[in-house]
Amino acid sequence: MSDSPVVRARNLGKTFGKGSDRVEALRGIDLDIESGEFVSLIGPSGCGKSTLLRLIGDLVPASSGELTVNGKSPQQARLDRDYGIVFQKATLLDWRTVTKNVELPLEIMDEEARSERAASMLDLVQLSDFAKHYPWQLSGGMQQRVAIARALAFEPSLLLMDEPFGALDEMTRELMQQEVLRLWQQTHTTVVFVTHSIPEAVFLSTRVIVMSARPGRITDRIETQLPYPRTVDTRESAAYYDKITEVRESLRRGDRQ
Amino acid sequence: MSSRWRRVLSFIVVTFVLIAIWEGYKLIWLQMGWIRPVRPDNTTMPHVWDMIIELFRPVRRGGDLLILDLAARSFFTLREAFLGFVIGGIFGFALSVLFVRSTLLERSFMPYVVASQTIPIIAIAPMVVVWGGRLDFPQWLSVAVISAYLTFFPVAINTLRGLKSPDPTALELMRSYAAKPREVLWKLQVPSALPYIFTALKVSATASVIGALIGELPAGFGDGLGRALLTFSQQFGARSVKLYATVIVTALVGVIFVTVVTLVERKTLAAGSRDFEVELMTGRATG
């Protein structure tokens, strides 16, 4: 399995609506994501980055082209519970405690030793002290950490993240980025991360996929080449700023094309 | 002062204000000789204390006290109402689950569900009693069915709204887990719908009492509150206090029923107890 890419797209397309309401959200997407990569999808709104993530997760069907996840159809990968997903909204069930929220996928998948698993996941996201709290008692950043713990609870090989820190303030956001990198390195999960923040994409990713709108397409692929572990020092390094500039210019070029 | 005592106190204050308005109207209108909108004589508007005193007089010469008679009738009617409430609640819930699963079913059956509620219950009640008789239903079951006819509707409408209330993202989350429809229903949709369901159950609780009262009449039941209301309204000119006393007791029955529902609601919606163990539900149809 390590030979074949985790995500493989060939000439992938997605169209919403019919007739005059037809919107071509994605056209001609070719993309390979290898095991262990941290890939960000970045682009202006309407470039289809979230749609691409949803195609990978089989939350919407593709209109044309080929797409495999772990060498299988996206549907089969979803049924095999190959991926965990985190949305911009934490989407916790407010009648469940933090622990019970993390246990939700384990219950549905009929897994054993749920409370132990939930406890170790909460340990991983450093929320053990809040295990018995309810979602409304937590800050936005803490809620999102619960959502991440929930997505990783069943140890999926792939983690899909759809602008997960978009609703958080800048300080919390930077802490969460640090956190997600630590989790990625501890769990060896492949991550596909949708964002509209250039610094966020550069700081987190091994590779940044630059996209453009009307129709949504990939216009550039940029290796960040910054060494891990990335820290506060990384954010202040010249190489980091250079990469940010490179991605920004690439986005501008893509927009003019 | 605790909030519970404050609630009790405010209830008592309101009760006395209402009594004062009633008696004040009587007093002023009699003094001034006004007869519009209502002439406040002791038949149309008896004194509140006369209604209370009437409760402690025998129903008829040598009979039970009115309050004991009405208590027995209340119990009888409440039993039919409760059965109707349960039948209607289950039927309404089942309908809403069908409708949330299939938009086609919802579109094709919803007009009939709505239409059913525009037919007056007094037209439906005799039919149910006659059909029930043909099917050898015991009469109390026919009355419960009439009551259920009134109670299923609020449950169906509100539960459907509640089942549709979860965020689309929550549904996508369940899809990402490859959750079965049964699991989506019991782990996401039903817990989300509970506040809506309880609102409906409070409406249904009062409606079930009305349904039972009206159902008793064509069924020819002499043991419930329905018969007492009918008899005393026919005797209104002679002894109106009896009807007023019975009306008060009937209202109390409804209030007690709603209060019980509210207590159950408070227990159920208390944080943490809204979960449903799907394991207990195995054997149910999985979609």
Interface residues (C-beta under 8 A of the other chain):
Chain A: G57 D58 L59 R78 L79 R81 Y83 G84 I85 F87 K89 T91 L93 W95 R96 T97 K100 L104 P105 E107 I108 M109 Y134
Chain B: D167 T169 A170 E172 L173 M174 R175 S176 Y177 A178 A179 E183 K187 L188 P191 A271 G272 R274 D275 V278
